[in-house]
Amino acid sequence: MRVIAGSAGGVRLAVPKRGVRPTMDRVKAAIFSSLGEAIIGARVLDLFAGSGALGIEALSRGAVSAIFVETDRQSAEAIEKNLAKTNLKGRVRHNDVFDFLRQQSNAEKFQIIFADPPYEKAHRGESHTETLLNNESLPQLLEPNGILVLEKRSTDTLPQTKLWRVIRQKTYGATEVLFLEPIRN
């Protein structure tokens, strides 16, 4: 069953009442258009998953597996409901993204990682995006030709990082989408 614009076969997917900033349909369409055939057979990791829309759409387009990481319990439950509604199989981890990354040192590798970090600042005042891009565990989770698809506020400056190279970026209103690859030695 193909997921398009937040619905699967005419059935609206669940969205949690709080804590979620849904990705605009045109942004999702652009992401999947850019990914093209790379999505088919891919192992996907959806960080800060929200309602799981990106990972679920990836599964509906032929990804072989998806892990959804979401700290908010209502959001994690919405992802499970959405997987059931669509008859797609994925694994939901109700966990803080950074705790999850710390625990994944020798774990499964992914071809595509989606990340849509919260726009507000983290506990110590840094942005979630900056913390994510400087996390040394994240590039280790990607296959050699893997890609990180990052959404951020278009007005926010991309933080300096020695771990990632931008290979594509596009702005859609208030959202900027970046395709990044790890810088490998």
VOBA-1610 file (N, C-alpha, C; in pm, whole numbers, padded with zeros to 5 digits, always signed):
BEGIN
Met+00085-00118+00000Met+00000+00000+00000Met+00090+00123+00000Arg+00068+00215-00092Arg+00147+00336-00105Arg+00093+00443-00012Val+00182+00508+00062Val+00144+00618+00151Val+00171+00749+00077Ile+00069+00831+00065Ile+00083+00959-00004Ile+00008+01065+00076Ala+00076+01176+00100Ala+00014+01292+00166Ala-00056+01257+00296Gly+00008+01174+00378Gly-00047+01143+00509Gly-00164+01049+00511Ser-00187+00979+00399Ser-00293+00879+00401Ser-00248+00755+00326Ala-00306+00643+00365Ala-00275+00514+00304Ala-00406+00454+00256Gly-00421+00442+00126Gly-00545+00387+00071Gly-00666+00465+00114Gly-00653+00598+00127Gly-00765+00682+00167Gly-00785+00691+00318Val-00707+00616+00398Val-00718+00620+00543Val-00614+00717+00597Arg-00658+00820+00672Arg-00565+00918+00729Arg-00480+00853+00837Leu-00353+00884+00835Leu-00263+00832+00937Leu-00277+00914+01065Ala-00251+00850+01177Ala-00261+00916+01307Ala-00147+01014+01325Val-00178+01128+01387Val-00077+01228+01421Val-00096+01260+01569Pro+00012+01255+01647Pro-00001+01287+01790Pro-00052+01430+01810Lys-00117+01451+01922Lys-00177+01581+01952Lys-00073+01688+01983Arg+00046+01648+02026Arg+00148+01745+02065Arg+00286+01697+02022Gly+00378+01792+02019Gly+00518+01757+02000Gly+00558+01717+01859Val+00473+01739+01759Val+00506+01698+01623Val+00490+01816+01529Arg+00589+01833+01444Arg+00585+01933+01339Arg+00584+01854+01208Pro+00467+01828+01151Pro+00460+01741+01033Pro+00538+01798+00915Thr+00603+01709+00841Thr+00671+01748+00719Thr+00566+01777+00612Met+00580+01893+00547Met+00485+01930+00443Met+00488+01827+00331Asp+00371+01806+00270Asp+00361+01707+00162Asp+00456+01737+00047Arg+00471+01866+00013Arg+00561+01897-00099Arg+00706+01870-00062Val+00741+01884+00065Val+00877+01853+00109Val+00900+01702+00101Lys+00802+01623+00149Lys+00813+01477+00138Lys+00825+01433-00007Ala+00742+01492-00092Ala+00746+01457-00234Ala+00884+01487-00292Ala+00943+01600-00256Ala+01075+01636-00307Ala+01183+01541-00254Ile+01173+01505-00127Ile+01271+01412-00069Ile+01267+01280-00144Phe+01148+01224-00162Phe+01139+01092-00225Phe+01169+01098-00375Ser+01141+01211-00437Ser+01179+01228-00576Ser+01332+01230-00589Ser+01399+01298-00497Ser+01545+01304-00498Ser+01607+01167-00469Leu+01545+01092-00379Leu+01598+00960-00346Leu+01577+00861-00460Gly+01468+00878-00534Gly+01440+00792-00649Gly+01446+00645-00616Glu+01516+00569-00697Glu+01525+00423-00683Glu+01607+00380-00561Ala+01682+00472-00501Ala+01765+00437-00385Ala+01681+00386-00268Ile+01555+00422-00266Ile+01468+00380-00156Ile+01434+00231-00164Ile+01434+00174-00284Ile+01396+00034-00302Ile+01502-00057-00241Gly+01459-00138-00146Gly+01548-00231-00078Gly+01633-00170+00031Ala+01614-00042+00060Ala+01696+00027+00160Ala+01654-00008+00302Arg+01752-00009+00391Arg+01727-00013+00534Arg+01727+00132+00581Val+01619+00172+00651Val+01595+00312+00685Val+01592+00329+00836Leu+01650+00439+00882Leu+01642+00481+01021Leu+01575+00617+01024Asp+01468+00632+01101Asp+01392+00757+01110Asp+01410+00812+01251Leu+01498+00913+01266Leu+01527+00975+01395Leu+01435+01093+01418Phe+01395+01116+01543Phe+01297+01219+01577Phe+01174+01193+01490Ala+01123+01071+01492Ala+01027+01021+01394Ala+00891+01087+01396Gly+00849+01147+01506Gly+00717+01210+01510Gly+00608+01109+01488Ser+00531+01125+01381Ser+00425+01029+01349Ser+00477+00915+01261Gly+00604+00922+01223Gly+00664+00817+01141Gly+00641+00833+00992Ala+00595+00950+00950Ala+00554+00970+00811Ala+00665+00940+00711Leu+00788+00984+00737Leu+00896+00961+00640Leu+00932+00813+00631Gly+00951+00749+00745Gly+00985+00607+00745Gly+00874+00520+00687Ile+00750+00554+00719Ile+00636+00477+00666Ile+00625+00495+00516Glu+00642+00619+00469Glu+00638+00638+00324Glu+00753+00564+00256Ala+00871+00562+00320Ala+00984+00486+00264Ala+00949+00338+00252Leu+00887+00282+00355Leu+00844+00142+00349Leu+00743+00120+00236Ser+00651+00214+00221Ser+00549+00199+00117Ser+00608+00211-00023Arg+00724+00272-00034Arg+00791+00288-00163Arg+00897+00180-00189Gly+00907+00081-00099Gly+00995-00031-00125Gly+01114-00048-00033Ala+01127+00034+00070Ala+01234+00011+00167Ala+01210-00124+00234Val+01315-00196+00263Val+01301-00331+00317Val+01277-00331+00469Ser+01325-00225+00538Ser+01304-00218+00682Ser+01314-00073+00728Ala+01255-00046+00844Ala+01264+00088+00903Ala+01261+00075+01055Ile+01348+00153+01117Ile+01347+00168+01262Ile+01310+00314+01289Phe+01212+00333+01377Phe+01163+00465+01413Phe+01208+00495+01555Val+01276+00607+01577Val+01323+00645+01711Val+01251+00774+01750Glu+01175+00764+01858Glu+01096+00878+01903Glu+01088+00877+02055Thr+01116+00991+02117Thr+01117+01000+02263Thr+00977+01016+02323Asp+00885+01079+02250Asp+00751+01105+02301Asp+00664+00979+02291Arg+00607+00939+02403Arg+00527+00817+02407Arg+00406+00823+02313Gln+00332+00935+02312Gln+00215+00946+02223Gln+00257+00933+02077Ser+00371+00992+02042Ser+00419+00982+01904Ser+00458+00839+01870Ala+00527+00771+01962Ala+00566+00631+01938Ala+00441+00544+01920Glu+00337+00569+01999Glu+00212+00494+01985Glu+00145+00525+01851Ala+00153+00651+01806Ala+00095+00688+01676Ala+00167+00614+01563Ile+00298+00602+01574Ile+00374+00528+01471Ile+00327+00383+01466Glu+00312+00321+01583Glu+00266+00182+01587Glu+00127+00168+01524Lys+00037+00264+01553Lys-00097+00263+01492Lys-00087+00279+01341Asn+00000+00369+01296Asn+00014+00392+01152Asn+00072+00271+01080Leu+00166+00203+01143Leu+00220+00081+01083Leu+00109-00024+01071Ala+00026-00036+01174Ala-00084-00133+01171Ala-00185-00096+01062Lys-00220+00033+01051Lys-00316+00077+00950Lys-00268+00048+00808Thr-00138+00060+00787Thr-00083+00044+00652Thr-00037-00099+00624Asn-00041-00184+00724Asn+00008-00321+00713Asn+00156-00325+00674Leu+00230-00225+00717Leu+00375-00221+00693Leu+00446-00262+00821Lys+00562-00318+00806Lys+00638-00367+00921Lys+00756-00274+00950Gly+00765-00230+01072Gly+00875-00146+01117Gly+00894-00167+01266Arg+01007-00123+01316Arg+01036-00135+01459Arg+01037+00004+01521Val+00964+00021+01629Val+00954+00149+01698Val+01036+00142+01826Arg+01125+00239+01841Arg+01206+00249+01963Arg+01163+00375+02037His+01096+00357+02151His+01059+00470+02235His+01183+00504+02316Asn+01262+00600+02263Asn+01393+00627+02320Asn+01437+00767+02279Asp+01522+00829+02359Asp+01588+00953+02321Asp+01684+00921+02207Val+01687+01004+02103Val+01770+00978+01986Val+01918+00966+02024Phe+01967+01053+02111Phe+02109+01051+02145Phe+02145+00930+02231Asp+02053+00886+02317Asp+02074+00761+02391Asp+02076+00644+02294Phe+01984+00644+02198Phe+01979+00539+02096Phe+02112+00533+02021Leu+02163+00647+01978Leu+02289+00649+01903Leu+02405+00596+01986Arg+02408+00629+02114Arg+02515+00579+02203Arg+02513+00427+02214Gln+02395+00368+02205Gln+02380+00223+02222Gln+02403+00145+02093Gln+02426+00211+01981Gln+02430+00145+01851Gln+02569+00128+01792Ser+02673+00118+01872Ser+02809+00117+01821Ser+02836+00008+01716Asn+02792-00113+01738Asn+02816-00222+01641Asn+02685-00273+01583Ala+02592-00183+01564Ala+02458-00223+01523Ala+02444-00228+01372Glu+02323-00255+01334Glu+02281-00259+01193Glu+02320-00129+01122Lys+02353-00142+00995Lys+02387-00026+00911Lys+02267+00007+00822Phe+02258+00134+00784Phe+02145+00183+00707Phe+02192+00250+00579Gln+02106+00246+00476Gln+02135+00319+00353Gln+02082+00462+00362Ile+01972+00480+00436Ile+01911+00613+00448Ile+01875+00639+00593Ile+01915+00756+00641Ile+01875+00801+00775Ile+01801+00933+00757Phe+01678+00937+00808Phe+01600+01060+00810Phe+01613+01122+00948Ala+01629+01255+00954Ala+01634+01324+01082Ala+01563+01459+01069Asp+01469+01480+01156Asp+01395+01606+01162Asp+01396+01652+01308Pro+01515+01699+01355Pro+01527+01735+01496Pro+01437+01852+01536Pro+01399+01857+01663Pro+01319+01970+01711Pro+01394+02101+01687Tyr+01319+02206+01659Tyr+01381+02336+01633Tyr+01426+02405+01761Glu+01359+02377+01872Glu+01398+02445+01996Glu+01535+02393+02043Lys+01597+02472+02130Lys+01730+02438+02180Lys+01724+02320+02278Ala+01834+02249+02287Ala+01847+02137+02381Ala+01877+02193+02520His+01894+02103+02616His+01915+02141+02756His+02031+02237+02776Arg+02143+02214+02710Arg+02262+02296+02732Arg+02268+02417+02640Gly+02163+02446+02567Gly+02159+02564+02483Gly+02199+02542+02338Glu+02257+02427+02305Glu+02294+02400+02166Glu+02171+02349+02092Ser+02176+02356+01961Ser+02062+02306+01883Ser+02071+02154+01870His+01957+02090+01856His+01953+01946+01834His+02025+01911+01704Thr+02012+01998+01604Thr+02078+01973+01475Thr+02229+01973+01493Glu+02281+02070+01565Glu+02426+02077+01589Glu+02474+01954+01666Thr+02402+01916+01769Thr+02438+01798+01847Thr+02437+01673+01761Leu+02336+01661+01675Leu+02325+01545+01588Leu+02441+01540+01488Leu+02470+01652+01423Leu+02575+01653+01320Leu+02715+01636+01378Asn+02730+01658+01507Asn+02861+01638+01570Asn+02869+01506+01648Asn+02764+01424+01637Asn+02763+01295+01704Asn+02842+01194+01621Glu+02951+01145+01674Glu+03040+01057+01598Glu+02981+00919+01572Ser+02878+00880+01646Ser+02815+00750+01623Ser+02729+00749+01498Leu+02670+00864+01464Leu+02575+00869+01352Leu+02636+00828+01218Pro+02752+00882+01177Pro+02807+00839+01047Pro+02842+00690+01044Gln+02870+00632+01160Gln+02905+00490+01167Gln+02786+00400+01138Leu+02665+00456+01146Leu+02545+00376+01120Leu+02508+00370+00972Leu+02580+00445+00889Leu+02551+00446+00746Leu+02640+00350+00670Glu+02580+00284+00572Glu+02656+00204+00476Glu+02750+00297+00400Pro+02852+00245+00332Pro+02947+00332+00261Pro+02883+00433+00165Asn+02777+00400+00098Asn+02710+00495+00009Asn+02582+00550+00069Gly+02571+00542+00202Gly+02450+00587+00269Gly+02438+00738+00273Ile+02317+00783+00305Ile+02287+00926+00303Ile+02203+00964+00424Leu+02232+01082+00478Leu+02152+01141+00585Leu+02066+01250+00522Val+01935+01240+00543Val+01840+01342+00495Val+01796+01419+00618Leu+01838+01545+00625Leu+01817+01628+00743Leu+01723+01743+00710Glu+01623+01762+00794Glu+01536+01879+00782Glu+01573+01976+00893Lys+01575+02105+00857Lys+01602+02208+00957Lys+01529+02335+00918Arg+01522+02428+01008Arg+01460+02558+00981Arg+01550+02630+00879Ser+01490+02685+00775Ser+01570+02748+00669Ser+01648+02868+00717Thr+01603+02934+00822Thr+01673+03052+00873Thr+01790+03017+00964Asp+01800+02891+01007Asp+01911+02850+01093Asp+02034+02819+01009Thr+02148+02867+01055Thr+02274+02840+00987Thr+02313+02696+01011Leu+02364+02631+00908Leu+02411+02494+00924Leu+02533+02495+01014Pro+02531+02419+01124Pro+02646+02418+01214Pro+02770+02360+01146Gln+02886+02408+01188Gln+03012+02354+01138Gln+03027+02210+01186Thr+03072+02124+01096Thr+03095+01984+01132Thr+03208+01929+01047Lys+03289+01845+01107Lys+03397+01779+01035Lys+03356+01637+00994Leu+03231+01603+01023Leu+03184+01466+00998Leu+03100+01452+00871Trp+03046+01563+00819Trp+02948+01554+00710Trp+02980+01650+00597Arg+02943+01610+00477Arg+02953+01693+00358Arg+02813+01706+00298Val+02773+01829+00268Val+02643+01853+00205Val+02655+01820+00057Ile+02568+01733+00009Ile+02570+01699-00134Ile+02449+01757-00208Arg+02348+01799-00132Arg+02232+01864-00193Arg+02159+01939-00083Gln+02110+02058-00116Gln+02025+02131-00022Gln+01924+02212-00099Lys+01804+02217-00041Lys+01694+02287-00107Lys+01602+02343+00001Thr+01554+02464-00022Thr+01464+02529+00073Thr+01322+02525+00021Tyr+01230+02490+00111Tyr+01086+02486+00083Tyr+01018+02569+00191Gly+00996+02696+00165Gly+00935+02783+00264Gly+01024+02794+00387Ala+00970+02756+00502Ala+01045+02766+00627Ala+01133+02644+00654Thr+01132+02546+00564Thr+01208+02422+00584Thr+01320+02411+00482Glu+01437+02371+00531Glu+01548+02340+00442Glu+01578+02191+00455Val+01594+02124+00341Val+01627+01982+00339Val+01770+01968+00289Leu+01850+01896+00365Leu+01989+01872+00329Leu+02013+01723+00311Phe+02084+01687+00207Phe+02130+01551+00186Phe+02278+01555+00218Leu+02320+01472+00314Leu+02458+01474+00359Leu+02519+01334+00350Glu+02650+01331+00326Glu+02722+01206+00330Glu+02836+01221+00429Pro+02875+01113+00494Pro+02985+01123+00590Pro+03116+01153+00519Ile+03201+01227+00585Ile+03336+01249+00537Ile+03418+01133+00591Arg+03464+01050+00502Arg+03539+00929+00544Arg+03686+00951+00520Asn+03769+00906+00614Asn+03915+00921+00600Asn+03970+00820+00503
//
